[in-house]
Structures are given as C-alpha cells and as structure tokens.
Amino acid sequence: MLAEGGDHVAAADLMSQALDLAPDWAAGWDLLGGYHDKAGNVAGAISAWRHLEALDDEGVFGARLKLAVHGAGAIGEGTAVSYVEALFDQYATQFENALVNKLEYQVPDLLDALLEQEAARFGIARFDVAFDLGCGTGLMGQRLRDRVEHLEGIDLSAAMIAETARKGVYDRLEKAELVAFLKRHVAEADLVTAADVFIYCGALPPVLDAVVPAMRPGGLLAFSLEAHEGEEPVFLRASLRYAHGVEAARQALIDAGLEILRFESATLRQDRGMPISGLLIVARRPLLLTDY
Ligand SMILES: C[S@@+](CC[C@H](N)C(=O)[O-])C[C@H]1O[C@@H](n2cnc3c(N)ncnc32)[C@H](O)[C@@H]1O
C-alpha cells in the first residue's frame, strides 16, 4: 500500500522490519530491492538483491540481472532461463491483452509483412518446416499458419505454451530453451522466426550460431531486436531486456554467414508511455557458401 502510494522509503522500512522476522523470504528481499531502487537508494537495493541472490539458487527472481543493471555484476551469457520462464508463466493469461491492446505491440504484423515480401522475391509460396522460437501465445504463428506446411512453436514457458495450445495454431509445440532446441535440429527448417524473443537472450552471436545450422540452405530467418546506437554490442536495460547495438547486430549476421535481406528500424511497442524502437531483420542462409 505504501509503495502503491509512492512512499517507497516507508515501504522499504516496513519491508526491512518484515525481513527481520522472516529473513529467508526471497520475494521479500526482491520487493525490498525494488522499493530501495525506486526511492533512489541504489546501495540499499544492491544489498537487498545480494541477499536475494544467495537465497534464490535457481535465479527465478532475476537478482543477477537486477544487480548487473545497477553496475554490480556482469550480464552473463545467454538467457536467464529461470527468470524468463517464471516471468512469462506469471504473465501468460494477461499477455495478449497487455501487449496488443495496451502497448500497441506490432512485431508479428511487421515481421510478417517483410517476410511475405522476401518470400515472394525468392519465389517461395509455402514453407515446408518453420520453427517459431519463443512462440508465446502464438501471435506470430497465427500470421504464418497459412504459408507453412509444418509449424513448430518452441517456448520456455509452460503457461505460454498452454495458452497457445488452446488456439490450435501449431502442428507441434515444445517447452524448451531455444538454443538447446536448435542444437537438436540440424538443417531442418526453411523458416525460423523469433518475434520479441532475442531481447531476452543476451549476445546475438551464440544465438545465431545455433540458428544457422538448424536452417536448410536457402532458408529464411526473421526476428526483431530492441536496438541502441551506442558502441556496446549488447547491454541490459532497466526493463531487464537486452538492447543490441545496430552495427554489432549487422556484423553478427555477416559473421554467422547469413545474407541480410531486410534490416529496418521500427517502433516495436510502447513501454511506460515511451515508444521502444528496434530492428526488424530478415536474413537468408545462402544455398552455398559462395552464394553471396
Ligand atoms: C515477448 S514474448 C513474445 C511471444 C511471441 N513471439 C509474440 O510475438 O507474441 C517472448 C517469449 O519468448 C520466450 N522466450 C524468451 N527467451 C527464450 C528462450 N531462450 N528459449 C525459449 N523461449 C524463450 C518467453 O517465454 C516468451 O513467451
């Protein structure tokens, strides 16, 4: 109640008293860190999240990400799996309403339009096998459905998979971490999509190193990134999503051996009243290494 009323100092004080009585309450330490942070007490927030980190072996509360955002730790490699899984498990039932109706989420429509144009350019009327990575509730899959023979959705979150299963959009759904999934599928997909997903995965090169071998030669990859114009290849935002450097992203595609077909700036959605700008990318695995 105090926090909702904007009195984060008083909320932190009360939560500290509660934690004196229940020192192993991980969610309490997480709240305390958030209250301190909102009150401008960064040292207090870092101290609370360090307690949280010690209590939360699986990383469900994302303590490491929160510490990294505040300059108190490295951002780490790859997806913070337990944190992302818990986040979307909680969010699943409200996801579409929040994102589409309130935050003007546009990525599936925008990516689909680019993909349609590029598929036409290469004379692809239908894709045989598509992997929709981080399929969520199926917004991307719904757009792809009519143009794909066998459509697979892959997601970390069982609750998101349950939401999408209800719609019957995909031929197959799998609860899996996307890099682990891709490593088990060599040269299978002629389309791979990831709408608003690599923003949870950190550095792009390890992700592309897993995506490219899973694609058939001549296959297409379509994905979005949140973007920044700075020099870092990737940095973690206060939102706990990664923003990728524009030039680093372009170089990562080239280094992965992909041919860049589209590389466009766009507004992806709103966040706290501000537009989030990003990149929409369509790339192709060349037929032969000498193909481009
Ligand atoms: C913002 S939602 C986007 C969902 C869907 N692609 C869409 O456009 O509506 C991100 C989804 O990616 C999933 N995700 C994030 N990182 C993942 C990973 N490393 N492996 C598998 N799924 C992941 C999350 O569980 C979540 O469902």
The ligand as an SDF file (V2000), in Angstrom:
LIG
                    3D

 27 29  0  0  0  0  0  0  0  0999 V2000
    7.6210  -11.1330  -25.5300 C   0  0  0  0  0  0  0  0  0  0  0  0
    7.1780  -12.7870  -25.7050 S   0  0  0  0  0  0  0  0  0  0  0  0
    6.8710  -12.8910  -27.4600 C   0  0  0  0  0  0  0  0  0  0  0  0
    5.9730  -14.0380  -27.8280 C   0  0  0  0  0  0  0  0  0  0  0  0
    5.6340  -14.1590  -29.3160 C   0  0  0  0  0  0  0  0  0  0  0  0
    6.8150  -14.4110  -30.1100 N   0  0  0  0  0  0  0  0  0  0  0  0
    4.9160  -12.9200  -29.7920 C   0  0  0  0  0  0  0  0  0  0  0  0
    5.4460  -12.2170  -30.6570 O   0  0  0  0  0  0  0  0  0  0  0  0
    3.8240  -12.6530  -29.2920 O   0  0  0  0  0  0  0  0  0  0  0  0
    8.7190  -13.6220  -25.5320 C   0  0  0  0  0  0  0  0  0  0  0  0
    8.5850  -15.1450  -25.4440 C   0  0  0  0  0  0  0  0  0  0  0  0
    9.8690  -15.7300  -25.6400 O   0  0  0  0  0  0  0  0  0  0  0  0
   10.0500  -16.7730  -24.7090 C   0  0  0  0  0  0  0  0  0  0  0  0
   11.4940  -16.9280  -24.5170 N   0  0  0  0  0  0  0  0  0  0  0  0
   12.3740  -15.9840  -24.1010 C   0  0  0  0  0  0  0  0  0  0  0  0
   13.6190  -16.4810  -24.1030 N   0  0  0  0  0  0  0  0  0  0  0  0
   13.5240  -17.7750  -24.5280 C   0  0  0  0  0  0  0  0  0  0  0  0
   14.4790  -18.8140  -24.7330 C   0  0  0  0  0  0  0  0  0  0  0  0
   15.7820  -18.6310  -24.5130 N   0  0  0  0  0  0  0  0  0  0  0  0
   14.0340  -20.0130  -25.1760 N   0  0  0  0  0  0  0  0  0  0  0  0
   12.7140  -20.2240  -25.4230 C   0  0  0  0  0  0  0  0  0  0  0  0
   11.7590  -19.2630  -25.2360 N   0  0  0  0  0  0  0  0  0  0  0  0
   12.1680  -18.0460  -24.8020 C   0  0  0  0  0  0  0  0  0  0  0  0
    9.2890  -16.3260  -23.4710 C   0  0  0  0  0  0  0  0  0  0  0  0
    8.9380  -17.4060  -22.6420 O   0  0  0  0  0  0  0  0  0  0  0  0
    8.0780  -15.6250  -24.1030 C   0  0  0  0  0  0  0  0  0  0  0  0
    6.9870  -16.5000  -24.2870 O   0  0  0  0  0  0  0  0  0  0  0  0
  1  2  1  0
  2  3  1  0
  2 10  1  0
  3  4  1  0
  4  5  1  0
  5  6  1  0
  5  7  1  0
  7  8  2  0
  7  9  1  0
 10 11  1  0
 11 12  1  0
 11 26  1  0
 12 13  1  0
 13 14  1  0
 13 24  1  0
 14 15  1  0
 14 23  1  0
 15 16  2  0
 16 17  1  0
 17 18  1  0
 17 23  2  0
 18 19  1  0
 18 20  2  0
 20 21  1  0
 21 22  2  0
 22 23  1  0
 24 25  1  0
 24 26  1  0
 26 27  1  0
M  CHG  2   2   1   9  -1
M  END
$$$$
